[in-house]
Amino acid sequence: MKNILYVFLLISQVFFAQSSFEKGNALYQNGKYQEAIDVYENIIKEDKQQSAELYFNLGNSYYKLNKAAPSIYNYEKALLLKPEDAAFLNNLKFAKKLTIDEIKEVPKVGFAKLIQNFTGIFDYNTWAKISVGIAFAFLLSFIGYYFSTLTLSKRIYFIGMFILLVALTLSVSAGMSEKSHFDNDRPAIVFSELSEVRSEPQKAGNAIILLHEGAKVYVMETVGSWKKIELTDGTEGWLDASTIKEIKNF
């Protein structure tokens, strides 16, 4: 009886969240963007619902109100749940045009760039699926090798096993690299209209650069109420923690 009650409550919660989501969509379609935002935010806060579409629509609503930081923030959260989505990336590009800062990205060079380009082809979940597929193919090759009676067939299966083993090692390593990168990567969006990046984690520190609303930074460490951040151009400094919101706060 208790299990049935839990299932009923779960179904009711999902149905309520869905109806609220549709309500928010209807408000958005009618141009009531702030009201749509209130509905979407309430779904996240009260129902603990997380979906790429929810964050995407929330980002769209903020974008319609020309609010750079929250629109970029929610587009980035949507991309965490559904990487490489064309619509998400396109709208994020438009939202970034609302920002003031133009921070150049310094690309990696040499061997590190080659490794990153290879591992970055897929996210770590896709690499895991690829590894499972290769492992299954390796098992089939081993079975073929074990039961084959012809010398030529055994050689072909053996070579195939060797190639698949190398491919499995590469895919597992790439997946682990991407997982490590994902876990250590701490992107954040500046929400304050104007923030000073300082040389030390205190207000007495020298101002290195000024950042405006919507700028993207990467958090490296936290000291009290300050966060050490890095920009895509390599600039490092300290920001008041209250001026930014980390994207990975699910």
KADA-V258014 format. One record per run of one state. SS is the DSSP state (alpha for helix, beta for strand, coil for the rest). FROM is the first residue (numbers start at 1). LEN is the number of residues. Records with the same first field share a line. If there is no record, write none. Layout:
# KADA-V258014
SS->FROM-LEN ; FROM-LEN
This chain:
# KADA-V258014
coil->1-1 ; 30-3 ; 47-5 ; 65-3 ; 82-4 ; 97-14 ; 120-4 ; 148-3 ; 185-2 ; 191-3 ; 199-8 ; 213-3 ; 224-2 ; 231-5 ; 247-4
alpha->2-28 ; 33-14 ; 52-13 ; 68-14 ; 86-11 ; 111-9 ; 124-24 ; 151-34 ; 241-3
beta->187-4 ; 194-5 ; 207-6 ; 216-8 ; 226-5 ; 236-5 ; 244-3
